[in-house]
Amino acid sequence: SGHLWLIDVAFERGDLTSVARGIEIAWWLAQEVRSPLGRWDVLRARAVLAQAQARFDVARRFAIEAFDVLAPTGHPIAPMMRGALLSTMAHQTGHDQESLSAYGLADASANELDFPKIGVIRTLAPALVLIEVGRLSEAAGLYRSLGPATEWQPSLHSTLPSYAFGIAAAVALDASEDVATLREVLQPHRGHHVVAGAGCVSYFGPVELWLGVAARHLGLFDDAVVDLEQAVRVCSVNGIAGFHAEAQYELALALSRRGNQRDFARARSLVADSAKRAIELGTPSIATKAQRLMAELDAAARSPRLTPREREVADLVAQGLTNREIAKQLFLSERTAQNHVQHILTK
């Protein structure tokens, strides 16, 4: 049990090398003890490690093997853990009947009464799955059944997943007040990675990734860029392949939304690399978003851009200033200010 806790700590630190080392020790001990529960714990950890490294076929194989070890005991947690891992993998690989069936979402409409509110995550997780397959009305019903995020009481072991899943769902549903609340409560956990803390269930990226996503949604673009740059660095160093591509996409999106001229070229480079990685890893959900952003950036590059002076003038027009007031503030003639406004309108 001590070694299993050390594996959890290593996951939360994003230290996949220590996770792998701990798994080898724990596997030897599980064989010695000859306990189905011990073997299940280690096989499940192996599955989550493979998922974090974007070795999805390996992760699926270990998840099935873990389920097969524990299922004969009748332990009710076996299918729940397997389903949670499959649905988290599908966040990047795309959902199918298997991942939808994990929460009973394949053949029936989701009803908030089907999902317990205890611990928050058991309602948030299926809500996020519904968002990712485009069933927004059902997702909104589940999500809103939890009440405002200020009142959430996640179970201790699922605190980080609850906040990160909550940000992802709130951004998709444009629940901006909840995004701000969840960003605030997640801030103290910088440097950690999003995993459960009582036996890892699945891996969901570094905390900075979701802080950056929240900041971008709230229009805090400078903060978003700082957090997402850190997420990209951490994923690159630690071999967190799928979330490396996802963090690159999110950083490119934040840069493009910040709108500084020097940001566009960097965003284009990042999103091209993200798309390439996503295709190689077999993560079509990321590849599709990255390719869509590439097309948007390419279209923006072909269209006329405002000069720095024209951008200054446009900002003042947006504030309601007249041509005469603009001219006075920028030390221009009124005719020059008028010409700038006309050029802006033409572009």
The 8 nearest C-alpha neighbors of each residue, nearest first, counted from 0:
[[1, 3, 2, 4, 25, 37, 5, 40],
 [0, 2, 4, 3, 5, 6, 25, 7],
 [1, 3, 5, 4, 0, 25, 6, 21],
 [4, 2, 0, 6, 5, 1, 7, 25],
 [3, 5, 7, 1, 6, 2, 8, 0],
 [6, 4, 2, 8, 7, 3, 9, 1],
 [5, 7, 3, 9, 18, 4, 8, 21],
 [8, 6, 4, 10, 5, 9, 199, 196],
 [9, 7, 5, 11, 10, 6, 12, 4],
 [8, 10, 12, 6, 14, 11, 7, 18],
 [11, 9, 13, 7, 12, 8, 14, 6],
 [10, 12, 192, 8, 9, 13, 191, 194],
 [13, 11, 9, 191, 10, 14, 192, 8],
 [14, 12, 10, 11, 192, 15, 9, 237],
 [15, 13, 9, 12, 16, 17, 10, 18],
 [14, 16, 18, 17, 13, 19, 237, 10],
 [15, 17, 19, 18, 14, 20, 237, 9],
 [18, 16, 20, 15, 19, 14, 21, 9],
 [17, 19, 15, 21, 6, 16, 20, 9],
 [20, 18, 22, 16, 17, 21, 15, 23],
 [19, 21, 17, 23, 22, 18, 16, 24],
 [22, 20, 18, 24, 23, 19, 6, 17],
 [21, 23, 25, 19, 24, 20, 26, 18],
 [22, 24, 26, 20, 21, 25, 27, 19],
 [25, 23, 21, 27, 22, 26, 28, 20],
 [24, 26, 22, 28, 27, 23, 2, 29],
 [27, 25, 29, 23, 28, 24, 22, 41],
 [26, 28, 30, 24, 25, 29, 31, 23],
 [27, 29, 31, 25, 30, 26, 32, 24],
 [30, 28, 26, 32, 37, 31, 27, 38],
 [31, 29, 33, 27, 28, 32, 26, 38],
 [30, 32, 28, 29, 33, 27, 34, 26],
 [31, 33, 29, 34, 30, 28, 37, 27],
 [34, 32, 30, 31, 29, 35, 37, 38],
 [33, 35, 37, 36, 32, 38, 29, 30],
 [36, 34, 38, 37, 39, 68, 69, 33],
 [35, 37, 39, 34, 38, 40, 69, 68],
 [38, 36, 34, 29, 40, 39, 35, 41],
 [37, 39, 35, 41, 40, 36, 29, 42],
 [40, 38, 65, 36, 42, 37, 41, 43],
 [41, 39, 37, 43, 38, 42, 36, 44],
 [40, 42, 44, 38, 43, 39, 26, 45],
 [43, 41, 45, 39, 65, 44, 40, 61],
 [42, 44, 46, 40, 41, 45, 65, 39],
 [45, 43, 41, 47, 46, 42, 48, 40],
 [46, 44, 42, 48, 43, 47, 41, 49],
 [45, 47, 58, 61, 43, 49, 44, 48],
 [48, 46, 50, 44, 201, 49, 45, 51],
 [49, 47, 45, 51, 50, 46, 44, 52],
 [48, 50, 58, 54, 52, 46, 47, 51],
 [49, 51, 47, 53, 52, 58, 48, 55],
 [52, 50, 48, 53, 49, 239, 202, 47],
 [51, 53, 239, 49, 240, 50, 54, 238],
 [54, 52, 50, 241, 55, 51, 240, 49],
 [55, 53, 49, 52, 57, 50, 56, 58],
 [54, 56, 58, 53, 57, 50, 59, 49],
 [57, 55, 59, 58, 54, 60, 49, 50],
 [58, 56, 60, 55, 59, 54, 49, 61],
 [59, 57, 46, 55, 49, 61, 50, 56],
 [58, 60, 62, 56, 57, 61, 55, 63],
 [61, 59, 57, 63, 58, 62, 64, 56],
 [60, 62, 64, 46, 58, 63, 59, 42],
 [63, 61, 59, 65, 64, 60, 46, 81],
 [62, 64, 66, 60, 65, 61, 67, 59],
 [63, 65, 61, 67, 66, 62, 60, 68],
 [66, 64, 39, 62, 68, 42, 63, 67],
 [67, 65, 63, 69, 68, 64, 70, 77],
 [66, 68, 64, 70, 65, 69, 63, 71],
 [69, 67, 65, 66, 70, 35, 39, 64],
 [68, 70, 66, 72, 67, 71, 35, 77],
 [69, 71, 72, 67, 73, 66, 68, 77],
 [72, 70, 73, 69, 68, 67, 74, 66],
 [71, 73, 70, 74, 69, 68, 35, 75],
 [72, 74, 71, 70, 75, 69, 77, 76],
 [73, 75, 72, 76, 77, 70, 69, 71],
 [76, 74, 77, 73, 78, 79, 70, 72],
 [75, 77, 79, 74, 78, 80, 81, 73],
 [76, 78, 79, 80, 75, 66, 74, 70],
 [79, 77, 81, 80, 76, 82, 66, 75],
 [78, 80, 76, 82, 77, 81, 83, 75],
 [81, 79, 83, 82, 77, 78, 200, 76],
 [80, 82, 78, 84, 83, 79, 62, 85],
 [83, 81, 101, 85, 79, 80, 84, 78],
 [84, 82, 80, 86, 81, 85, 87, 79],
 [83, 85, 201, 87, 81, 82, 86, 88],
 [86, 84, 82, 88, 87, 98, 83, 89],
 [85, 87, 98, 89, 83, 88, 84, 82],
 [88, 86, 84, 90, 89, 85, 83, 201],
 [89, 87, 85, 90, 86, 91, 92, 84],
 [88, 90, 93, 92, 94, 86, 91, 87],
 [91, 89, 87, 88, 93, 92, 86, 284],
 [92, 90, 282, 89, 284, 93, 88, 285],
 [91, 93, 282, 89, 283, 284, 90, 88],
 [94, 92, 89, 91, 284, 90, 283, 95],
 [93, 95, 89, 98, 99, 92, 132, 96],
 [94, 96, 97, 98, 99, 93, 89, 100],
 [97, 95, 99, 98, 100, 105, 94, 101],
 [96, 98, 100, 95, 99, 101, 85, 94],
 [97, 99, 86, 101, 100, 95, 85, 96],
 [100, 98, 105, 104, 96, 101, 97, 102],
 [99, 101, 103, 105, 97, 102, 98, 104],
 [100, 102, 82, 98, 99, 103, 97, 83],
 [103, 101, 100, 104, 99, 125, 82, 98],
 [102, 104, 100, 101, 105, 99, 106, 107],
 [103, 105, 99, 102, 100, 107, 106, 109],
 [106, 104, 99, 100, 103, 96, 107, 102],
 [107, 105, 104, 108, 103, 100, 99, 96],
 [108, 106, 104, 105, 109, 103, 110, 100],
 [107, 109, 110, 104, 106, 137, 105, 103],
 [110, 108, 137, 104, 107, 111, 113, 141],
 [109, 111, 112, 113, 108, 141, 137, 114],
 [110, 112, 141, 113, 114, 109, 144, 140],
 [111, 113, 110, 114, 115, 109, 141, 116],
 [114, 112, 111, 110, 115, 109, 122, 103],
 [113, 115, 122, 112, 111, 121, 116, 110],
 [116, 114, 117, 121, 122, 113, 112, 119],
 [115, 117, 119, 122, 118, 114, 145, 121],
 [118, 116, 115, 119, 121, 153, 154, 120],
 [117, 119, 153, 154, 120, 116, 152, 121],
 [120, 118, 153, 116, 121, 117, 122, 123],
 [121, 119, 123, 161, 122, 118, 124, 157],
 [122, 120, 119, 123, 124, 115, 114, 118],
 [123, 121, 120, 114, 124, 119, 125, 116],
 [122, 124, 120, 126, 125, 121, 127, 119],
 [123, 125, 127, 126, 122, 120, 121, 128],
 [126, 124, 128, 127, 123, 122, 129, 102],
 [127, 125, 138, 123, 129, 124, 128, 141],
 [126, 128, 130, 124, 129, 125, 168, 123],
 [129, 127, 125, 131, 130, 126, 124, 132],
 [130, 128, 134, 126, 132, 138, 127, 131],
 [131, 129, 127, 133, 135, 128, 132, 134],
 [130, 132, 128, 129, 133, 127, 90, 134],
 [133, 131, 129, 130, 134, 128, 94, 135],
 [132, 134, 130, 135, 131, 129, 136, 138],
 [135, 133, 129, 130, 136, 137, 132, 138],
 [136, 134, 138, 130, 133, 137, 139, 129],
 [135, 137, 139, 138, 134, 140, 133, 130],
 [136, 138, 140, 139, 135, 134, 109, 141],
 [139, 137, 126, 135, 141, 129, 136, 140],
 [138, 140, 142, 136, 137, 141, 143, 135],
 [139, 141, 137, 143, 138, 142, 144, 136],
 [142, 140, 111, 144, 138, 139, 143, 126],
 [141, 143, 139, 144, 140, 145, 138, 126],
 [144, 142, 145, 140, 146, 141, 139, 147],
 [143, 145, 141, 142, 146, 140, 111, 116],
 [146, 144, 143, 142, 147, 116, 119, 151],
 [145, 147, 143, 144, 148, 150, 151, 142],
 [148, 146, 149, 150, 177, 145, 151, 143],
 [147, 149, 151, 150, 177, 146, 180, 181],
 [148, 150, 147, 151, 180, 177, 181, 146],
 [151, 149, 148, 147, 152, 146, 145, 153],
 [152, 150, 148, 149, 153, 119, 147, 145],
 [151, 153, 118, 150, 154, 119, 117, 158],
 [154, 152, 118, 119, 158, 151, 155, 157],
 [153, 155, 118, 157, 156, 158, 152, 119],
 [156, 154, 158, 157, 153, 196, 118, 152],
 [155, 157, 196, 195, 197, 154, 158, 159],
 [158, 156, 195, 154, 160, 155, 159, 161],
 [159, 157, 161, 155, 153, 160, 156, 154],
 [158, 160, 162, 193, 161, 157, 163, 194],
 [161, 159, 163, 157, 162, 193, 158, 164],
 [162, 160, 158, 120, 164, 159, 163, 165],
 [161, 163, 165, 159, 160, 164, 181, 166],
 [164, 162, 160, 166, 165, 161, 209, 159],
 [165, 163, 167, 161, 166, 162, 160, 168],
 [164, 166, 162, 168, 163, 167, 161, 169],
 [165, 167, 169, 163, 168, 164, 178, 170],
 [168, 166, 164, 170, 165, 169, 163, 171],
 [167, 169, 165, 171, 166, 170, 127, 164],
 [168, 170, 174, 172, 166, 171, 167, 173],
 [171, 169, 173, 167, 172, 168, 166, 174],
 [170, 172, 168, 169, 173, 167, 130, 174],
 [171, 173, 169, 170, 174, 168, 139, 135],
 [174, 172, 170, 175, 171, 169, 178, 168],
 [175, 173, 169, 172, 177, 176, 170, 178],
 [174, 176, 178, 177, 173, 179, 169, 170],
 [177, 175, 179, 178, 174, 180, 148, 147],
 [176, 178, 180, 148, 175, 179, 174, 181],
 [179, 177, 175, 181, 176, 180, 166, 169],
 [178, 180, 182, 176, 177, 181, 175, 183],
 [181, 179, 177, 183, 182, 178, 176, 184],
 [182, 180, 184, 178, 183, 179, 162, 177],
 [183, 181, 185, 179, 180, 184, 210, 178],
 [182, 184, 180, 181, 186, 185, 179, 187],
 [183, 185, 181, 186, 182, 180, 187, 162],
 [184, 186, 182, 183, 188, 187, 181, 162],
 [185, 187, 183, 188, 184, 189, 182, 210],
 [188, 186, 185, 189, 184, 183, 190, 191],
 [189, 187, 186, 185, 191, 190, 206, 159],
 [190, 188, 191, 187, 206, 186, 207, 185],
 [189, 191, 188, 206, 192, 12, 205, 207],
 [192, 190, 12, 189, 11, 188, 206, 205],
 [191, 193, 205, 11, 206, 13, 204, 12],
 [192, 194, 203, 159, 160, 204, 205, 206],
 [195, 193, 202, 160, 199, 11, 192, 201],
 [194, 196, 157, 199, 156, 197, 200, 160],
 [197, 195, 156, 198, 7, 199, 194, 157],
 [198, 196, 156, 195, 199, 7, 4, 157],
 [197, 199, 196, 7, 200, 195, 3, 40],
 [198, 200, 195, 201, 194, 7, 196, 197],
 [201, 199, 80, 195, 84, 198, 47, 83],
 [202, 200, 84, 47, 199, 194, 87, 203],
 [201, 203, 194, 51, 193, 204, 47, 50],
 [204, 202, 193, 194, 201, 205, 192, 160],
 [203, 205, 193, 192, 242, 202, 206, 208],
 [206, 204, 192, 207, 208, 193, 230, 191],
 [205, 207, 192, 208, 209, 191, 189, 193],
 [208, 206, 210, 226, 205, 230, 209, 211],
 [209, 207, 211, 230, 206, 227, 210, 205],
 [208, 210, 212, 211, 207, 206, 163, 213],
 [209, 211, 207, 213, 212, 208, 182, 214],
 [212, 210, 223, 226, 214, 208, 209, 227],
 [211, 213, 209, 215, 210, 214, 208, 216],
 [214, 212, 210, 216, 211, 215, 178, 209],
 [215, 213, 219, 223, 211, 217, 216, 212],
 [216, 214, 218, 223, 212, 220, 217, 213],
 [215, 217, 213, 214, 218, 212, 170, 219],
 [216, 218, 214, 215, 219, 213, 175, 179],
 [219, 217, 215, 220, 216, 214, 257, 223],
 [220, 218, 214, 215, 217, 222, 221, 223],
 [219, 221, 223, 215, 222, 218, 257, 224],
 [220, 222, 224, 223, 219, 225, 257, 215],
 [223, 221, 225, 220, 224, 219, 214, 226],
 [222, 224, 211, 220, 214, 215, 226, 221],
 [223, 225, 227, 221, 222, 226, 228, 220],
 [226, 224, 222, 228, 223, 227, 221, 229],
 [227, 225, 211, 207, 229, 223, 228, 224],
 [226, 228, 230, 224, 229, 211, 250, 208],
 [229, 227, 231, 225, 230, 226, 224, 232],
 [228, 230, 232, 226, 227, 231, 233, 225],
 [229, 231, 227, 233, 208, 228, 207, 232],
 [230, 232, 228, 234, 246, 229, 243, 233],
 [233, 231, 229, 235, 230, 234, 236, 228],
 [232, 234, 230, 236, 235, 231, 237, 229],
 [233, 235, 239, 243, 237, 231, 232, 236],
 [234, 236, 232, 233, 238, 237, 243, 231],
 [237, 235, 233, 234, 238, 232, 239, 231],
 [238, 236, 234, 239, 235, 233, 14, 15],
 [237, 239, 240, 235, 236, 234, 52, 15],
 [240, 238, 234, 52, 51, 237, 242, 243],
 [239, 241, 243, 52, 238, 242, 53, 244],
 [242, 240, 53, 243, 244, 239, 245, 52],
 [241, 243, 245, 244, 240, 246, 204, 239],
 [244, 242, 234, 240, 246, 241, 245, 231],
 [243, 245, 273, 247, 242, 241, 246, 276],
 [244, 246, 242, 248, 247, 243, 285, 249],
 [245, 247, 249, 243, 248, 231, 244, 242],
 [248, 246, 250, 244, 245, 249, 273, 269],
 [247, 249, 251, 245, 270, 246, 250, 273],
 [248, 250, 252, 246, 251, 247, 253, 245],
 [251, 249, 253, 247, 227, 252, 248, 246],
 [252, 250, 266, 248, 254, 249, 253, 270],
 [251, 253, 249, 255, 250, 254, 248, 256],
 [254, 252, 250, 256, 255, 251, 215, 257],
 [255, 253, 257, 251, 256, 262, 252, 266],
 [254, 256, 252, 258, 253, 257, 263, 251],
 [255, 257, 253, 258, 254, 252, 220, 215],
 [258, 256, 254, 255, 220, 259, 253, 221],
 [257, 259, 256, 255, 260, 254, 262, 263],
 [260, 258, 262, 261, 257, 263, 254, 255],
 [259, 261, 262, 263, 258, 264, 304, 307],
 [260, 262, 259, 263, 264, 265, 258, 266],
 [263, 261, 259, 265, 260, 254, 264, 266],
 [264, 262, 266, 265, 261, 255, 260, 267],
 [265, 263, 267, 266, 262, 261, 268, 260],
 [264, 266, 268, 262, 267, 263, 269, 261],
 [265, 267, 251, 263, 269, 264, 268, 254],
 [266, 268, 264, 270, 265, 269, 271, 263],
 [269, 267, 265, 271, 266, 270, 272, 264],
 [270, 268, 266, 272, 271, 267, 251, 247],
 [269, 271, 273, 248, 272, 267, 289, 268],
 [272, 270, 274, 268, 273, 269, 267, 275],
 [271, 273, 275, 269, 270, 274, 276, 268],
 [274, 272, 244, 270, 276, 271, 275, 247],
 [275, 273, 286, 277, 271, 289, 272, 276],
 [274, 276, 272, 278, 273, 277, 271, 279],
 [277, 275, 279, 273, 278, 274, 280, 244],
 [278, 276, 282, 274, 286, 280, 279, 275],
 [277, 279, 281, 275, 280, 276, 286, 282],
 [278, 280, 276, 277, 281, 275, 282, 274],
 [281, 279, 277, 278, 282, 276, 53, 241],
 [280, 282, 278, 279, 283, 277, 92, 91],
 [281, 283, 92, 277, 91, 284, 280, 285],
 [284, 282, 286, 285, 92, 287, 281, 278],
 [283, 285, 91, 287, 282, 286, 93, 92],
 [284, 286, 288, 283, 287, 282, 277, 289],
 [287, 285, 274, 283, 277, 289, 288, 284],
 [286, 288, 290, 289, 285, 284, 283, 291],
 [289, 287, 291, 285, 290, 286, 292, 284],
 [290, 288, 286, 292, 274, 291, 287, 270],
 [289, 291, 293, 287, 292, 288, 286, 274],
 [292, 290, 288, 294, 289, 293, 287, 295],
 [291, 293, 295, 289, 294, 290, 296, 288],
 [294, 292, 290, 296, 295, 291, 297, 289],
 [293, 295, 297, 291, 292, 296, 298, 290],
 [296, 294, 292, 298, 293, 297, 299, 291],
 [297, 295, 299, 293, 298, 294, 292, 300],
 [298, 296, 294, 300, 299, 295, 293, 301],
 [297, 299, 295, 301, 296, 300, 294, 302],
 [298, 300, 296, 302, 297, 301, 295, 303],
 [299, 301, 297, 298, 302, 296, 303, 304],
 [302, 300, 298, 299, 297, 303, 296, 304],
 [301, 303, 299, 300, 304, 298, 346, 297],
 [304, 302, 346, 301, 305, 300, 299, 306],
 [305, 303, 306, 302, 346, 300, 299, 301],
 [304, 306, 309, 310, 307, 303, 343, 346],
 [305, 307, 309, 308, 310, 304, 311, 343],
 [306, 308, 310, 309, 311, 305, 312, 260],
 [309, 307, 311, 310, 306, 312, 305, 339],
 [310, 308, 312, 306, 311, 307, 305, 313],
 [309, 311, 313, 307, 308, 312, 305, 306],
 [312, 310, 308, 314, 309, 313, 307, 315],
 [311, 313, 309, 315, 310, 314, 316, 308],
 [314, 312, 310, 316, 315, 311, 309, 317],
 [315, 313, 317, 311, 312, 316, 310, 318],
 [314, 316, 318, 312, 317, 313, 320, 311],
 [315, 317, 313, 319, 318, 320, 314, 312],
 [318, 316, 314, 315, 319, 313, 320, 312],
 [317, 319, 315, 316, 320, 314, 313, 321],
 [320, 318, 316, 317, 321, 315, 314, 324],
 [321, 319, 316, 324, 315, 318, 325, 322],
 [320, 322, 324, 323, 325, 319, 316, 315],
 [323, 321, 325, 324, 336, 337, 326, 333],
 [322, 324, 326, 321, 333, 325, 327, 336],
 [325, 323, 321, 327, 326, 322, 320, 328],
 [326, 324, 322, 328, 323, 327, 329, 321],
 [325, 327, 331, 323, 333, 329, 324, 336],
 [326, 328, 330, 324, 325, 329, 323, 331],
 [327, 329, 325, 326, 330, 324, 331, 323],
 [328, 330, 326, 331, 327, 325, 312, 324],
 [331, 329, 327, 326, 328, 332, 325, 333],
 [332, 330, 326, 329, 335, 333, 327, 336],
 [331, 333, 335, 334, 326, 336, 330, 327],
 [332, 334, 336, 326, 323, 335, 337, 322],
 [333, 335, 337, 332, 336, 338, 331, 326],
 [336, 334, 338, 332, 337, 333, 339, 331],
 [335, 337, 333, 339, 338, 326, 334, 322],
 [336, 338, 334, 340, 335, 339, 322, 333],
 [339, 337, 335, 341, 336, 340, 342, 334],
 [340, 338, 336, 342, 341, 337, 309, 343],
 [339, 341, 343, 337, 338, 342, 344, 336],
 [340, 342, 338, 344, 343, 339, 345, 337],
 [343, 341, 345, 339, 344, 340, 346, 338],
 [342, 344, 340, 346, 341, 345, 339, 309],
 [345, 343, 341, 342, 346, 340, 339, 313],
 [344, 346, 342, 343, 341, 340, 303, 339],
 [345, 343, 344, 303, 342, 304, 305, 302]]
